[in-house]
Amino acid sequence: ADIERTLLKEEIAELEAKASEGTLDAAGSVRQGDLISRLDEIGGDSADRRAEALLANLGFSEELRSRPLSQLSGGWRVRTMLAAAI
C-alpha cells in the first residue's frame, strides 16, 4: 500500500502543478479527483501514524526507528520485514 500511496501522491502533485499553471484539462481534473478518492480509500493521510504505531508495537524504540536499515541487527531487520508485510 505504501508504494501505491507514493505513486498516487506523485501523480497528484504533477496534476496540481498543471492546475496551478492553468494547463490541467477536464480529463486531468477527473483523474485528479479519482486519485484523491483512492488515496482516501487506502488511508493515505494516516499511513505515517499507523506505521509508527506498528513499529512501536513490534518493540522499535524511537532511536531504532531513526536508524537506517543497514545499521540494524538481523533480528531487527526481520521485524522490519514483518512490519512491511503487515
FENJO-V57414 format. One line per field, one symbol per residue. psi: psi as a letter, one per 30 degrees, with the letter a starting at -180 (. if undefined). A space follows every 10 residues. Layout:
# FENJO-V57414
psi: ???
This chain:
# FENJO-V57414
psi: eeeeeeeeee eeeeeeeeef fggkaeeeee eeeeeeeeee eghefgeeee eeeeeefggk leeeffklef glleeeeeee eeeee.
